Amino acid sequence: MDALISRLLVARKTGHAPPDLIDAVLEHLPRALPSADCRAARDRLLREAAALIPGTPWRRAETLAALIQRFHNPVDDLRRLLWLAERTGVPLPRSTRQVFRILTDT
């Protein structure tokens, strides 16, 4: 944690925050949040990910559910959002119907 704080201080001084630093901070934030806030963060990230997918809400839910089953690394923006959603500590939805509920619950 001390290394992360040091990097944050350098980023503040230089005005440059590398993406991996931002990801590290985001990964640590949910640990201090109540579970309802973690769930809200996960759902927001899933909606952001869905916005990157063309098609109807159901089609986006199908695509996200499939990606959740098999993604391992944040190799693009979509998978990075899934990775961050997974880091909230709230289990990711496993079915298309569960994803669809999250996407349409606004």
Contacts in CASP RR format, 6 or more apart in sequence:
PFRMAT RR
TARGET T0000
AUTHOR 0000-0000-0000
METHOD contacts of the structure
MODEL  1
MDALISRLLVARKTGHAPPDLIDAVLEHLPRALPSADCRAARDRLLREAA
ALIPGTPWRRAETLAALIQRFHNPVDDLRRLLWLAERTGVPLPRSTRQVF
RILTDT
1 28 0 8 1.000
4 21 0 8 1.000
4 24 0 8 1.000
4 25 0 8 1.000
4 28 0 8 1.000
7 21 0 8 1.000
7 24 0 8 1.000
8 21 0 8 1.000
8 25 0 8 1.000
11 17 0 8 1.000
11 18 0 8 1.000
11 21 0 8 1.000
23 74 0 8 1.000
23 80 0 8 1.000
23 84 0 8 1.000
26 84 0 8 1.000
26 87 0 8 1.000
27 84 0 8 1.000
27 87 0 8 1.000
30 37 0 8 1.000
30 38 0 8 1.000
30 41 0 8 1.000
30 87 0 8 1.000
30 88 0 8 1.000
30 89 0 8 1.000
33 41 0 8 1.000
35 90 0 8 1.000
38 88 0 8 1.000
38 89 0 8 1.000
38 90 0 8 1.000
39 88 0 8 1.000
39 90 0 8 1.000
41 85 0 8 1.000
41 88 0 8 1.000
42 85 0 8 1.000
42 88 0 8 1.000
42 89 0 8 1.000
42 90 0 8 1.000
42 92 0 8 1.000
43 102 0 8 1.000
43 105 0 8 1.000
45 81 0 8 1.000
45 82 0 8 1.000
45 84 0 8 1.000
45 85 0 8 1.000
45 88 0 8 1.000
46 64 0 8 1.000
46 81 0 8 1.000
46 82 0 8 1.000
46 85 0 8 1.000
46 92 0 8 1.000
46 93 0 8 1.000
46 99 0 8 1.000
46 102 0 8 1.000
46 103 0 8 1.000
47 102 0 8 1.000
47 103 0 8 1.000
48 81 0 8 1.000
49 64 0 8 1.000
49 78 0 8 1.000
49 81 0 8 1.000
49 82 0 8 1.000
49 85 0 8 1.000
50 57 0 8 1.000
50 60 0 8 1.000
50 61 0 8 1.000
50 64 0 8 1.000
50 99 0 8 1.000
50 103 0 8 1.000
52 77 0 8 1.000
52 78 0 8 1.000
52 81 0 8 1.000
53 59 0 8 1.000
53 60 0 8 1.000
53 63 0 8 1.000
53 64 0 8 1.000
53 78 0 8 1.000
54 60 0 8 1.000
57 100 0 8 1.000
57 103 0 8 1.000
57 104 0 8 1.000
58 96 0 8 1.000
58 100 0 8 1.000
60 103 0 8 1.000
61 96 0 8 1.000
61 97 0 8 1.000
61 99 0 8 1.000
61 100 0 8 1.000
61 103 0 8 1.000
62 96 0 8 1.000
62 99 0 8 1.000
64 82 0 8 1.000
64 99 0 8 1.000
64 103 0 8 1.000
65 93 0 8 1.000
65 94 0 8 1.000
65 95 0 8 1.000
65 96 0 8 1.000
65 98 0 8 1.000
65 99 0 8 1.000
67 78 0 8 1.000
67 79 0 8 1.000
67 82 0 8 1.000
68 82 0 8 1.000
68 92 0 8 1.000
68 93 0 8 1.000
68 94 0 8 1.000
68 99 0 8 1.000
69 94 0 8 1.000
71 79 0 8 1.000
71 82 0 8 1.000
71 83 0 8 1.000
73 79 0 8 1.000
73 83 0 8 1.000
74 80 0 8 1.000
74 82 0 8 1.000
74 83 0 8 1.000
74 84 0 8 1.000
82 92 0 8 1.000
85 92 0 8 1.000
86 92 0 8 1.000
93 99 0 8 1.000
93 101 0 8 1.000
93 102 0 8 1.000
END
